[in-house]
Amino acid sequence: MNKELSHFDNYNKYDIMGIEYDLNSLLNDNEIPYDIKLKIADKYDGVIKYIKIKLLERGEL
């Protein structure tokens, strides 16, 4: 998730589902410290919001 947001321009609703699944897996990993989980969640949330905006612009959501 360190790519430029424009990398996600052509993602679809199924990609969002995959990203949400990955995020959930990371947040449930007991080996990742809480402060790192917060940073991960913020980054993933930003990407998901960006993709949803692009889907709305394309009329796909």
N, C-alpha and C positions, 0 to 999 in steps of 0.2 A: 504493500500500500504506500510505497514511497514514490510512486510515479506521479507525473503531472496529471491533474484531474482530466485534462483533455484526452488522456489515454482511455478513459471510460465513456467517451462520447457515444459509442455504438453498442453499449451494453443494453441488455433487455431485462424484462421482469424476472426471467429465469436466472440471469446472472445475479440479480439482487438476492434471490433466494439462496444461491450458493454462497454469496458473501455473508449473508446473515447466518448461515449454517457454520461457516468458518469462524465468524466472530463468536458465536455461542460456544463452539468448541474451545476457543482460546480462553474465553472468560470462565469456563468450567475446569480449566487446567490448574490444578492445585500447586503446580511447580512455578507458576508465573506470579511474581509479587503483585500485590494489589495496586501499587502506584503505576506499575507498567500496564496492568489491565485497564486502568483509567485512560492512559495515553492511547492504547490500542482501540478502545471503545470510541474515543473522540475521533480518531482518524477514520475508522470504519464508518462511523455515523456520518461524517462529512462526505465520504465517497458515496454512500447510499443516498444521501440527500441530493448530491450532484446528479447521480444517475436518474433519480426520480424527476428532477427538473428537466433533464434532457428528454425523458419519456413523455412528459407533459407537453413539451415544445413540439414533439413529433406526433402528438395525439395518440400515443400508445398506452396511456395510463388514465 
